[in-house]
Amino acid sequence: MSIPFYQVLHVSAVILLTAITFQSCADPNEGKKSQRMILGGIASLVALVAGFGLLSKLELGFPTWMIIKLFCWLGIAALSGAAYRAPDKASKFGLLTAALAVIAVYCVYGLR
C-alpha cells in the first residue's frame, strides 16, 4: 500500500478516536457507552496499525517523537473510558484530550 493511503487511514482514525473521546466527555451516558467504546477501540487499533505501517514505509526507524505520540495515543484512548468512570471530571478529561491531540500534532510537524 502507498504512503498516502496510510496517511489518510491514520489521520482519519485519529480524528475519529478523538471525536469519540470528546463525545464521551460531553455526554457520559451509560446507554451509549458500549457503542462508543467499540468504535473507539476499532479507531484506536486502525490508528496504531496505520501509524506503524506509515512509519515502516517512511523508513524512519523509531524516532523520539514517535514515543511521545504513543503516550498521547494511549492517553486519548484511555480518556474515553475514564469519562464514564468519573462523569464529574469529564470536562477536565475533554481538556486533557485536546492537550494530548495538540502535543501529538506538534510532535509530527514540530519535532521532525
BELLINSUL-V340188 format. One record per residue. RES is the residue in one letter. SS is DSSP state (hx for helix, st for strand, lp for the rest). BURIAL is # if it has 24 or more other ideal C-beta (glycine too) atoms within 12 Angstrom, else .. D_LAST is the distance of its C-alpha to the last C-alpha in Angstrom with 2 decimals. Layout:
res=RES ss=SS burial=BURIAL d_last=D_LAST
res=RES ss=SS burial=BURIAL d_last=D_LAST
//
This chain:
res=M ss=lp burial=. d_last=23.16
res=S ss=lp burial=. d_last=20.73
res=I ss=hx burial=. d_last=17.02
res=P ss=hx burial=. d_last=18.00
res=F ss=hx burial=. d_last=20.49
res=Y ss=hx burial=# d_last=18.09
res=Q ss=hx burial=. d_last=15.78
res=V ss=hx burial=. d_last=18.93
res=L ss=hx burial=# d_last=20.36
res=H ss=hx burial=# d_last=17.45
res=V ss=hx burial=# d_last=16.99
res=S ss=hx burial=. d_last=20.80
res=A ss=hx burial=# d_last=21.37
res=V ss=hx burial=# d_last=19.03
res=I ss=hx burial=. d_last=20.78
res=L ss=hx burial=# d_last=24.09
res=L ss=hx burial=# d_last=23.43
res=T ss=hx burial=# d_last=22.55
res=A ss=hx burial=# d_last=25.62
res=I ss=hx burial=# d_last=27.84
res=T ss=hx burial=# d_last=26.81
res=F ss=hx burial=# d_last=27.61
res=Q ss=hx burial=# d_last=30.88
res=S ss=hx burial=# d_last=31.79
res=C ss=hx burial=# d_last=31.21
res=A ss=hx burial=. d_last=33.20
res=D ss=lp burial=. d_last=36.06
res=P ss=lp burial=# d_last=36.37
res=N ss=lp burial=. d_last=39.45
res=E ss=hx burial=. d_last=40.55
res=G ss=hx burial=. d_last=41.90
res=K ss=hx burial=. d_last=38.48
res=K ss=hx burial=. d_last=36.74
res=S ss=hx burial=. d_last=37.30
res=Q ss=hx burial=. d_last=35.99
res=R ss=hx burial=# d_last=32.85
res=M ss=hx burial=# d_last=32.10
res=I ss=hx burial=. d_last=32.61
res=L ss=hx burial=# d_last=30.39
res=G ss=hx burial=# d_last=27.68
res=G ss=hx burial=. d_last=27.92
res=I ss=hx burial=. d_last=27.74
res=A ss=hx burial=# d_last=24.72
res=S ss=hx burial=# d_last=23.01
res=L ss=hx burial=. d_last=23.91
res=V ss=hx burial=# d_last=22.80
res=A ss=hx burial=# d_last=19.36
res=L ss=hx burial=# d_last=19.05
res=V ss=hx burial=. d_last=20.47
res=A ss=hx burial=# d_last=18.57
res=G ss=hx burial=# d_last=15.20
res=F ss=hx burial=. d_last=16.12
res=G ss=hx burial=. d_last=17.69
res=L ss=hx burial=# d_last=14.61
res=L ss=hx burial=# d_last=12.66
res=S ss=hx burial=. d_last=15.74
res=K ss=hx burial=. d_last=15.98
res=L ss=hx burial=. d_last=12.54
res=E ss=lp burial=. d_last=13.50
res=L ss=lp burial=. d_last=10.31
res=G ss=lp burial=. d_last=12.57
res=F ss=lp burial=. d_last=11.97
res=P ss=lp burial=. d_last=8.80
res=T ss=hx burial=. d_last=9.38
res=W ss=hx burial=# d_last=7.51
res=M ss=hx burial=# d_last=9.89
res=I ss=hx burial=. d_last=12.77
res=I ss=hx burial=# d_last=12.27
res=K ss=hx burial=# d_last=12.23
res=L ss=hx burial=# d_last=15.33
res=F ss=hx burial=. d_last=17.08
res=C ss=hx burial=# d_last=16.52
res=W ss=hx burial=# d_last=17.90
res=L ss=hx burial=. d_last=20.79
res=G ss=hx burial=# d_last=21.56
res=I ss=hx burial=# d_last=21.76
res=A ss=hx burial=# d_last=23.82
res=A ss=hx burial=# d_last=26.13
res=L ss=hx burial=# d_last=26.76
res=S ss=hx burial=# d_last=28.67
res=G ss=hx burial=# d_last=31.25
res=A ss=hx burial=# d_last=31.32
res=A ss=hx burial=# d_last=32.46
res=Y ss=hx burial=# d_last=35.52
res=R ss=hx burial=. d_last=36.35
res=A ss=lp burial=. d_last=36.25
res=P ss=hx burial=. d_last=36.89
res=D ss=hx burial=. d_last=37.66
res=K ss=hx burial=. d_last=34.07
res=A ss=hx burial=# d_last=32.55
res=S ss=hx burial=. d_last=31.58
res=K ss=hx burial=. d_last=29.60
res=F ss=hx burial=# d_last=27.88
res=G ss=hx burial=# d_last=27.00
res=L ss=hx burial=. d_last=25.36
res=L ss=hx burial=# d_last=23.46
res=T ss=hx burial=# d_last=22.30
res=A ss=hx burial=. d_last=21.05
res=A ss=hx burial=. d_last=19.23
res=L ss=hx burial=# d_last=17.55
res=A ss=hx burial=# d_last=16.55
res=V ss=hx burial=. d_last=15.05
res=I ss=hx burial=# d_last=13.10
res=A ss=hx burial=# d_last=11.81
res=V ss=hx burial=. d_last=10.87
res=Y ss=hx burial=. d_last=9.17
res=C ss=hx burial=# d_last=7.06
res=V ss=hx burial=# d_last=6.03
res=Y ss=hx burial=. d_last=5.92
res=G ss=hx burial=. d_last=5.81
res=L ss=lp burial=. d_last=3.77
res=R ss=lp burial=. d_last=0.00
//
